[in-house]
Amino acid sequence: MARLPRPPRLAALVRDVAAEATRLAVPLECAGCGRWDVVLCAACLELLRPERVDGGAPALEPGLPVWGCGWYEREVRRIVLGWKTRGRLDVEPHLARVLAACGTRAAGGPDAPGGAAEVWVVPAPSGPHRRLRGRPPVTRLALAVARGLAEAGRPARVVVALGGGGRRTHRGAGARARRRHAPVRTRLALDGTAVVLVDDVLTTGGTLQACRTAVTAAGGTVLGAVVLAAARPPGRAVHGLSRSVMVE
C-alpha cells in the first residue's frame, strides 16, 4: 500500500520534544477560547459536532456529501489552526472523535448499499512543503475517519491513492481558484472501490472536486468526504454569540 513519505524520525522526535517543552514552559490554555489550564473547555467541546458542510463550496459539484466538525470561524477556526499550524496536537483526540462520526455518516453506515464492502479512506494530496513547515499531514485525519468506520462495523483502511494537486504556498481566493485546475493523479487502480475523501479545511471545494474527479475517472465511487471544518456560505446567519476571550 502506497503511503506519503514521512519526515526523518529524528526531526519528528525533535519537534515533539520542542512542543512538549513549550507546553511545560507556557501555561496550557483552551485551543478555542483561551481559558487556562485545559486543552479544550466544555463549551468549545460542544461546538465540535458532525455537521453537513458542503452547501457553500462553489467549486464542488452537487451530490457529494461533505461532513465536518463545524464551520471554520471563531473558536472552531482557532482549534483547527491550533492543530494545523501551532503544534496543538493535544486537541487531536477530540477532533478524531468527531471525525470518526463524520466518516460513518459520509460512508452511509454499515447498512448503506454496498455497506459490507471495504471502504478506502483517501486523504487529499499533501505536498512536502507541509511537512517541512511542521504541519501534520492529512493522513492523520484519515486514520481517525477509518477507525470510526471500523468501530461502526464498516471495514475500512487508509490508502494514499492520490498525488499531485499543486503547491499550497499562497493564500487567498485567487490562489485557491488556480489550484482547482492543478491535476490530481491516481496512484492505484480503483475499479469498483468505495472511497471516502478526507481534507483539512473546505473553502471553495476545488481540492475535493479534483480528488473526486480523479477517483471517478479511475473507476472508484466516492461515497462522501470528511473535513475538519468548512468556510461558511456567504450570507448564512451565525446563530448564537461567541464567548471568545482571545484576540487574533
Salt bridges, closest charged atoms under 4 A:
GLU20 OE2 - ARG23 NH2 2.88
ASP54 OD1 - ARG52 NE 2.56
GLU73 OE2 - ARG232 NH2 2.51
ASP90 OD1 - ARG88 NE 2.87
GLU92 OE1 - ARG140 NE 2.97
GLU118 OE1 - ARG157 NE 3.08
ASP199 OD1 - ARG168 NH1 3.71
ASP200 OD2 - LYS84 NZ 3.26
ASP200 OD2 - ARG130 NH1 2.84
GLU248 OE2 - ARG77 NH1 2.91
GLU248 OE1 - ARG78 NE 3.96
